[in-house]
Amino acid sequence: MAEVINLRLARKAKTRAAAARLAEENRARHGLTGAERKRQRAEAERAARTLHGAQREPD
């Protein structure tokens, strides 16, 4: 005997899979790689340290 499939759940799963595929394509097209994010984070931290080091102490 064939397995019973809930069509509503199957339809939702198909929609979720399509959305996940589209999201993956968008991340690849528009997103940053892990190395780029790490580099940007390091640059921001370095800039913050430089700015903090250049501040004058309050009188």
N, CA, C and O atoms as a Tinker XYZ file with bonds, in Angstrom:
   236  protein
     1  N      0.830000   -1.170000    0.000000    73     2
     2  CA     0.000000    0.000000    0.000000    64     1     3
     3  C      0.885000    1.248000    0.000000    63     2     4     5
     4  O      1.964000    1.250000    0.594000    81     3
     5  N      0.433000    2.283000   -0.655000    73     3     6
     6  CA     1.210000    3.515000   -0.774000    64     5     7
     7  C      1.154000    4.315000    0.520000    63     6     8     9
     8  O      0.226000    4.180000    1.317000    81     7
     9  N      2.150000    5.133000    0.704000    73     7    10
    10  CA     2.213000    5.977000    1.903000    64     9    11
    11  C      1.290000    7.182000    1.733000    63    10    12    13
    12  O      1.245000    7.796000    0.667000    81    11
    13  N      0.567000    7.508000    2.781000    73    11    14
    14  CA    -0.357000    8.637000    2.756000    64    13    15
    15  C      0.443000    9.920000    2.975000    63    14    16    17
    16  O      1.268000   10.005000    3.885000    81    15
    17  N      0.184000   10.922000    2.123000    73    15    18
    18  CA     0.903000   12.192000    2.203000    64    17    19
    19  C     -0.103000   13.306000    2.457000    63    18    20    21
    20  O     -1.119000   13.405000    1.769000    81    19
    21  N      0.181000   14.126000    3.430000    73    19    22
    22  CA    -0.648000   15.294000    3.696000    64    21    23
    23  C     -0.239000   16.363000    2.684000    63    22    24    25
    24  O      0.875000   16.884000    2.739000    81    23
    25  N     -1.140000   16.682000    1.767000    73    23    26
    26  CA    -0.808000   17.608000    0.680000    64    25    27
    27  C     -0.480000   19.010000    1.183000    63    26    28    29
    28  O      0.367000   19.692000    0.606000    81    27
    29  N     -1.139000   19.443000    2.248000    73    27    30
    30  CA    -0.863000   20.776000    2.791000    64    29    31
    31  C      0.583000   20.853000    3.290000    63    30    32    33
    32  O      1.285000   21.828000    3.021000    81    31
    33  N      1.021000   19.826000    4.015000    73    31    34
    34  CA     2.389000   19.820000    4.527000    64    33    35
    35  C      3.404000   19.685000    3.395000    63    34    36    37
    36  O      4.471000   20.297000    3.440000    81    35
    37  N      3.075000   18.893000    2.389000    73    35    38
    38  CA     3.975000   18.737000    1.249000    64    37    39
    39  C      4.118000   20.054000    0.494000    63    38    40    41
    40  O      5.214000   20.415000    0.065000    81    39
    41  N      3.006000   20.768000    0.334000    73    39    42
    42  CA     3.028000   22.055000   -0.355000    64    41    43
    43  C      3.874000   23.066000    0.426000    63    42    44    45
    44  O      4.652000   23.817000   -0.163000    81    43
    45  N      3.718000   23.079000    1.748000    73    43    46
    46  CA     4.498000   23.999000    2.579000    64    45    47
    47  C      5.988000   23.656000    2.528000    63    46    48    49
    48  O      6.830000   24.552000    2.470000    81    47
    49  N      6.308000   22.381000    2.547000    73    47    50
    50  CA     7.706000   21.962000    2.479000    64    49    51
    51  C      8.324000   22.375000    1.148000    63    50    52    53
    52  O      9.473000   22.812000    1.100000    81    51
    53  N      7.559000   22.234000    0.072000    73    51    54
    54  CA     8.047000   22.632000   -1.251000    64    53    55
    55  C      8.302000   24.137000   -1.289000    63    54    56    57
    56  O      9.307000   24.581000   -1.844000    81    55
    57  N      7.395000   24.927000   -0.701000    73    55    58
    58  CA     7.554000   26.385000   -0.663000    64    57    59
    59  C      8.776000   26.770000    0.158000    63    58    60    61
    60  O      9.543000   27.646000   -0.241000    81    59
    61  N      8.962000   26.113000    1.315000    73    59    62
    62  CA    10.131000   26.395000    2.157000    64    61    63
    63  C     11.428000   26.081000    1.427000    63    62    64    65
    64  O     12.392000   26.842000    1.517000    81    63
    65  N     11.459000   24.967000    0.705000    73    63    66
    66  CA    12.661000   24.582000   -0.030000    64    65    67
    67  C     12.979000   25.604000   -1.119000    63    66    68    69
    68  O     14.141000   25.947000   -1.333000    81    67
    69  N     11.949000   26.086000   -1.803000    73    67    70
    70  CA    12.166000   27.096000   -2.847000    64    69    71
    71  C     12.678000   28.392000   -2.235000    63    70    72    73
    72  O     13.566000   29.031000   -2.800000    81    71
    73  N     12.130000   28.791000   -1.085000    73    71    74
    74  CA    12.579000   30.016000   -0.420000    64    73    75
    75  C     14.018000   29.871000    0.057000    63    74    76    77
    76  O     14.800000   30.817000   -0.037000    81    75
    77  N     14.374000   28.700000    0.565000    73    75    78
    78  CA    15.744000   28.470000    1.021000    64    77    79
    79  C     16.716000   28.518000   -0.156000    63    78    80    81
    80  O     17.819000   29.052000   -0.033000    81    79
    81  N     16.311000   27.966000   -1.282000    73    79    82
    82  CA    17.158000   27.986000   -2.473000    64    81    83
    83  C     17.366000   29.422000   -2.948000    63    82    84    85
    84  O     18.481000   29.803000   -3.301000    81    83
    85  N     16.293000   30.220000   -2.958000    73    83    86
    86  CA    16.388000   31.619000   -3.363000    64    85    87
    87  C     17.271000   32.405000   -2.394000    63    86    88    89
    88  O     18.069000   33.239000   -2.821000    81    87
    89  N     17.133000   32.146000   -1.104000    73    87    90
    90  CA    17.955000   32.831000   -0.105000    64    89    91
    91  C     19.428000   32.498000   -0.298000    63    90    92    93
    92  O     20.286000   33.372000   -0.169000    81    91
    93  N     19.724000   31.247000   -0.604000    73    91    94
    94  CA    21.112000   30.841000   -0.841000    64    93    95
    95  C     21.683000   31.563000   -2.058000    63    94    96    97
    96  O     22.828000   32.013000   -2.035000    81    95
    97  N     20.890000   31.673000   -3.113000    73    95    98
    98  CA    21.345000   32.392000   -4.306000    64    97    99
    99  C     21.597000   33.864000   -3.990000    63    98   100   101
   100  O     22.589000   34.435000   -4.442000    81    99
   101  N     20.702000   34.479000   -3.214000    73    99   102
   102  CA    20.869000   35.887000   -2.854000    64   101   103
   103  C     22.092000   36.097000   -1.972000    63   102   104   105
   104  O     22.808000   37.086000   -2.130000    81   103
   105  N     22.341000   35.168000   -1.039000    73   103   106
   106  CA    23.542000   35.283000   -0.198000    64   105   107
   107  C     24.793000   35.197000   -1.054000    63   106   108   109
   108  O     25.754000   35.935000   -0.834000    81   107
   109  N     24.784000   34.310000   -2.019000    73   107   110
   110  CA    25.953000   34.166000   -2.889000    64   109   111
   111  C     26.136000   35.396000   -3.768000    63   110   112   113
   112  O     27.266000   35.802000   -4.039000    81   111
   113  N     25.045000   35.985000   -4.210000    73   111   114
   114  CA    25.122000   37.124000   -5.120000    64   113   115
   115  C     25.437000   38.423000   -4.385000    63   114   116   117
   116  O     26.239000   39.221000   -4.870000    81   115
   117  N     24.825000   38.650000   -3.228000    73   115   118
   118  CA    24.913000   39.947000   -2.565000    64   117   119
   119  C     25.671000   39.926000   -1.245000    63   118   120   121
   120  O     26.079000   40.980000   -0.758000    81   119
   121  N     25.862000   38.785000   -0.673000    73   119   122
   122  CA    26.432000   38.709000    0.664000    64   121   123
   123  C     27.947000   38.770000    0.670000    63   122   124   125
   124  O     28.597000   38.808000   -0.374000    81   123
   125  N     28.484000   38.780000    1.873000    73   123   126
   126  CA    29.925000   38.787000    2.065000    64   125   127
   127  C     30.370000   37.384000    2.459000    63   126   128   129
   128  O     29.623000   36.632000    3.084000    81   127
   129  N     31.582000   37.052000    2.086000    73   127   130
   130  CA    32.131000   35.775000    2.511000    64   129   131
   131  C     32.566000   35.899000    3.967000    63   130   132   133
   132  O     32.656000   37.003000    4.505000    81   131
   133  N     32.829000   34.784000    4.585000    73   131   134
   134  CA    33.266000   34.799000    5.978000    64   133   135
   135  C     34.550000   35.577000    6.160000    63   134   136   137
   136  O     34.699000   36.301000    7.144000    81   135
   137  N     35.479000   35.442000    5.229000    73   135   138
   138  CA    36.748000   36.159000    5.320000    64   137   139
   139  C     36.537000   37.669000    5.209000    63   138   140   141
   140  O     37.192000   38.441000    5.909000    81   139
   141  N     35.628000   38.087000    4.334000    73   139   142
   142  CA    35.360000   39.520000    4.190000    64   141   143
   143  C     34.730000   40.089000    5.453000    63   142   144   145
   144  O     35.078000   41.190000    5.880000    81   143
   145  N     33.798000   39.340000    6.058000    73   143   146
   146  CA    33.183000   39.802000    7.309000    64   145   147
   147  C     34.232000   39.913000    8.408000    63   146   148   149
   148  O     34.233000   40.877000    9.175000    81   147
   149  N     35.122000   38.930000    8.487000    73   147   150
   150  CA    36.175000   38.937000    9.505000    64   149   151
   151  C     37.108000   40.124000    9.297000    63   150   152   153
   152  O     37.519000   40.764000   10.265000    81   151
   153  N     37.446000   40.425000    8.045000    73   151   154
   154  CA    38.321000   41.553000    7.735000    64   153   155
   155  C     37.649000   42.863000    8.112000    63   154   156   157
   156  O     38.284000   43.741000    8.695000    81   155
   157  N     36.367000   43.003000    7.783000    73   155   158
   158  CA    35.647000   44.231000    8.127000    64   157   159
   159  C     35.556000   44.416000    9.634000    63   158   160   161
   160  O     35.694000   45.533000   10.133000    81   159
   161  N     35.325000   43.337000   10.355000    73   159   162
   162  CA    35.243000   43.416000   11.812000    64   161   163
   163  C     36.584000   43.842000   12.394000    63   162   164   165
   164  O     36.630000   44.663000   13.310000    81   163
   165  N     37.685000   43.285000   11.867000    73   163   166
   166  CA    39.017000   43.645000   12.346000    64   165   167
   167  C     39.326000   45.111000   12.048000    63   166   168   169
   168  O     39.906000   45.802000   12.886000    81   167
   169  N     38.947000   45.589000   10.871000    73   167   170
   170  CA    39.176000   46.995000   10.530000    64   169   171
   171  C     38.389000   47.919000   11.450000    63   170   172   173
   172  O     38.903000   48.954000   11.872000    81   171
   173  N     37.157000   47.559000   11.764000    73   171   174
   174  CA    36.331000   48.384000   12.647000    64   173   175
   175  C     36.920000   48.425000   14.054000    63   174   176   177
   176  O     36.938000   49.480000   14.688000    81   175
   177  N     37.398000   47.286000   14.542000    73   175   178
   178  CA    38.017000   47.251000   15.869000    64   177   179
   179  C     39.288000   48.087000   15.897000    63   178   180   181
   180  O     39.541000   48.802000   16.866000    81   179
   181  N     40.089000   48.001000   14.840000    73   179   182
   182  CA    41.328000   48.775000   14.767000    64   181   183
   183  C     41.017000   50.267000   14.742000    63   182   184   185
   184  O     41.687000   51.054000   15.411000    81   183
   185  N     40.005000   50.658000   13.975000    73   183   186
   186  CA    39.616000   52.070000   13.907000    64   185   187
   187  C     39.114000   52.551000   15.264000    63   186   188   189
   188  O     39.410000   53.675000   15.670000    81   187
   189  N     38.364000   51.719000   15.962000    73   187   190
   190  CA    37.860000   52.101000   17.284000    64   189   191
   191  C     39.008000   52.263000   18.276000    63   190   192   193
   192  O     39.000000   53.192000   19.083000    81   191
   193  N     39.992000   51.370000   18.225000    73   191   194
   194  CA    41.155000   51.493000   19.115000    64   193   195
   195  C     41.937000   52.755000   18.813000    63   194   196   197
   196  O     42.372000   53.452000   19.730000    81   195
   197  N     42.121000   53.059000   17.523000    73   195   198
   198  CA    42.850000   54.259000   17.125000    64   197   199
   199  C     42.122000   55.506000   17.606000    63   198   200   201
   200  O     42.746000   56.429000   18.131000    81   199
   201  N     40.814000   55.536000   17.431000    73   199   202
   202  CA    40.022000   56.684000   17.856000    64   201   203
   203  C     40.062000   56.833000   19.372000    63   202   204   205
   204  O     40.204000   57.944000   19.884000    81   203
   205  N     39.939000   55.731000   20.085000    73   203   206
   206  CA    39.961000   55.786000   21.543000    64   205   207
   207  C     41.332000   56.250000   22.038000    63   206   208   209
   208  O     41.421000   57.000000   23.011000    81   207
   209  N     42.391000   55.808000   21.375000    73   207   210
   210  CA    43.741000   56.207000   21.774000    64   209   211
   211  C     44.026000   57.671000   21.490000    63   210   212   213
   212  O     44.904000   58.258000   22.123000    81   211
   213  N     43.307000   58.273000   20.556000    73   211   214
   214  CA    43.547000   59.663000   20.185000    64   213   215
   215  C     42.716000   60.634000   21.018000    63   214   216   217
   216  O     42.901000   61.847000   20.916000    81   215
   217  N     41.806000   60.120000   21.836000    73   215   218
   218  CA    40.961000   61.002000   22.634000    64   217   219
   219  C     41.772000   61.656000   23.748000    63   218   220   221
   220  O     42.668000   61.051000   24.337000    81   219
   221  N     41.429000   62.900000   24.012000    73   219   222
   222  CA    42.061000   63.610000   25.116000    64   221   223
   223  C     41.312000   63.277000   26.391000    63   222   224   225
   224  O     40.105000   63.036000   26.381000    81   223
   225  N     42.048000   63.269000   27.481000    73   223   226
   226  CA    41.408000   62.988000   28.757000    64   225   227
   227  C     40.677000   64.230000   29.238000    63   226   228   229
   228  O     41.164000   65.346000   29.061000    81   227
   229  N     39.501000   64.043000   29.850000    73   227   230
   230  CA    38.759000   65.222000   30.337000    64   229   231
   231  C     39.491000   65.878000   31.500000    63   230   232   233
   232  O     40.134000   65.201000   32.303000    81   231
   233  N     39.389000   67.197000   31.583000    73   231   234
   234  CA    40.066000   67.932000   32.661000    64   233   235
   235  C     39.226000   67.982000   33.899000    63   234   236
   236  O     39.640000   68.560000   34.903000    81   235
